[in-house]
Amino acid sequence: MKISRAVPTAGLLAVSLVLGACGSDSNDNNTASTTNAGAIGTTTGTTGTTGAAGTTTTATGAVNSVAAIKAARTGAHESTSAELTAGYFATAAAAQNATAPATATALGAYGQVFTAADNTATNTRVQLRNLETYVRSGGKWSRVQYSNQVRGAFYNAAYNGDAQACELGTCLRAESSGGVSVKMTAGKLFRFWPEAAFTQSLVKPAQVEAIFTTAQTRLVQDTAGGADDRANAKYLVNTAAAWATDAWVQSGTANGSTGAYSAALTDVGNGQLRLATNDWKAVNFTTATDTQVDELGVAPAGGRAPIANSADNDDDVVRIMYIGDSITQGSAPQAGTAQDSFRRNLWNGLMTDASLPQVDFVGTRLGTSTADVNSCANNTTAVDTGVYKLPEFDTAHQGYWGACVDQVNTALPQALSTLKAAVRDQEPDVAVIHIGTNNLHNDAANGVANAVTQLRAMIETLRAADDDITILVAQVIPYLNTEGGTEEASVAAYNAQIVSQIAPLSTAKSKVVVVDQHAGFATTMLRDRFHPNDQGEAVIADKWLAALKSNNLLKD
């Protein structure tokens, strides 16, 4: 993973990337050159690469600007569509409910794609990526949502009738330069939203002063060998925002809350519909004033401006895989009070720091276990369709309720192979491991030794898939010897072995970093003998985030 971006300076936003393991534009069916003018400066420049469908010319400037955001607030739509019927944003951008209704507890971005009346293209798709939401509260902007890939559905005009699901691998196609593309269907509009459509814990609707949503779009060919008719393509794209209730967010699925249309949602408003072109273009919606929009172009000390996240080749994503047992997966509702695992807190910590590069949690599993199982039961193929208590985060993981290290290690090669074979490579750049508790609990005599041996094997498995992966390994949190008892003594022995036996496995090419999750984790942070409560999950997340930052794994 090689990521390099220049920090914006006053008056000029300059962004450059060195593409490495995280992806490249070499397979895009696109030719682009971009010039963008706005309040934060003008950037131009192109570099060429040749892919399967021809030459890709990629600029390295911003695709958004303060001026463009301001224009999107009330700007007339750039064309018309038969599916764009009468309504509050029928002809231009408009805000409808900038102030949250009393019932609102969550906020989420969404967007729409319409086929314009004069479209004649048949071999063109609309590419969408980097859908973000920013909220201004207490005089400061914070990023509360980010999604490189989006989910979506087709609808009739005015959202009459049922949705037609549009999933990745069916009507959505992953693109090597990030995000997905959609082939529009006659007589339908396409609604898209983040992988987890709403965020609840990061917003207090009554305290929201302004909202900003943005995404990137362009045209790509549908079939590489077919005629390039993008010059005849007329597709309108925008972003928007909606308020949601607690009940709506928690009615999500294992892979997050949904942004599907519903009368239960309250529109904040819709941005200007812009015609997608061969070049990357930003589509925006905001309720902010001129002064508040100006703030989006200002970089905080040591960071970069929110608007700097929108660059024409900003497709690099740091992919993180979380490997472990129930502490990683999240607690099944049947096992007591449902816990989302530390991953939700960690995701939110990453979201609110817009100076960090984009991240993607990867894995072949999505939800919680739907049943409590015995320690070290052979359950690595167990159903993982349980819905998280607050599904507002990227839920992909490699956690297995009740599993020992060897069982997870057995399942890991197939999971890594599946991710590598994905349309867009999903192999992790970083592995985060918290595992071994079930070994200690299940085998008092040999649990420590077996866990350490299998942990070594797990590191070898990860390196076989990617020889420069960085691996963070936890000294595990405590667990109790009996209900209401004291900490099990074998935890200290295991954690000592992680330092003496696992830490030395680090190499210059593939670092192994031991993270002490045990220190400072009080047994009062457990909700039962083994699993962290809300406070415990927050402590674990904070330590992982600190380790990711201190080891430059999220370095811009």
C-alpha angles and dihedrals in degrees: 000000000000117000126169126167128169115235111241117253127206113293096004133066110204120178127181130173134195104210116217135143093341095071147280140225095244096113101046120121092222146105115201142167120173139202117179126184125188147125092293096053143273123282130186138164140116140214124189132222129171120230138172093285099041138275122352115200112196126191123208101215135100119281093201136054141180089251092053092050092051092048091052093061097076104358119138115250113264094234142353133257135198088230093054101086133179113302144113092298099032095125107013145008114290143169117227109172108015088156113066119244116243091254095055118110101158142041133207143174124234137166142198139221121205130184107236120231095250099048115132101164119119102172100052133101131193114237119210129186146150100033107186138178125205125188127197114214129155090010094301135100119231130182109235102169137033131168125170091190122040136208125219154154140221121246138183119250112296088011092280113165132004126326121256106223116235113195135179108270094027115055095345117073123198113233126213091228091057139278125033139284130224131206107219121235122222114259094011137102121213121226118195134186141172120286086257101033102201138035119207110165094050097056136057101196095204090057098047110119099178141355131214126186126180141170138174124241140175141154123266132176119265098211115025093212094048130088115292100234098161089121087068095046119112112180124156120214133182143158129231142167137232139193119230137191127240090251092054095051093047092049089071128117134252090280097052145281118321131240094198113140116272136158085232088073122081117216116231088192146283130259129224115294107236129192112249115232137184088272124073110265131185120231115199145186126185142162091200128122122239091264092049092049090051087060090062089068095053119094117218118230109290093003142073133258118267089244090057089073087074108078127148094242097029093129100125114118128183105227117209126189120199112208125188149077132293092316087063098036098048129246122291114240089233089061093063130274108014115244123195092210125240089288094083092054091045092049090051091048090054093046096054094053103074090179088074123087119252117281135201125198106218134195142113095252125074115176145035125280112269094219140033111249134190121271112274092007111156094255106134089121093047119136111271099188098114112127119238119243091242108016097193099122142066098280101193112126147140099234123135122196112237096358128144122222095261092053093052090045090054091054096042101079093057091046092051091046091052092051092047091051092052117120087251111034108258099181111140122252090196130030119203113197130191108165144127104076093108091052091054093046096045100043116033094177102046106010096106095047094044093047092051092047092050092044088058089052091049091056089051090050092052092048092049088061095042120007095200099047117135114227126202113196123192129223091224128248118253125270129196125252091219136005104286090003134116133283117292109251095220090070091072092049092050094047091051090053091052089059096044100037108024104036093061089061088077116115134186090254099040114028122206111202121189113215117197104225090161099065111089094008104124121201087240085072090068121092092201134352095301116013131078121240123220092285092048093050090052091052092050092048092050091054094048091048091050090050093049090051099041092051091050092242089135096036114143 
